Amino acid sequence: MKKFVVLMLALATVTVAPSAAFAYVGPGLGVGAVTAVLGVVAALLMAIVALAWYPLKRLLRRRKPTATGPQG
């Protein structure tokens, strides 16, 4: 069992270890990657704002004084 764990850890280390990649990343791929990351970040921020805004909107609506009609 111990040999199996050591073998799996060695295999995982070799699989995850960085190696030199001799590949060209063109400007299109770079801009696309940046756009994708910014899109994910924007979506997460909008989700957080949406989750915070709904209870805040309900709280503000509850505090507004309601009109009771003509005074007099």
C-alpha angles and dihedrals in degrees: 000000000000091000090052092053092047090048092050092048091049091048092049091049093051092046095050098038112110119245132186113275115198097202133127117236107201126211092257093059091044093052091044092052092049090048092050092051092047090049092053092047091049092049091051092048092048090050091052091048091048092050091050096041099057096060090041091052091050091049093051092047090052092053096052114105111240122230111249098194132258115351117222 
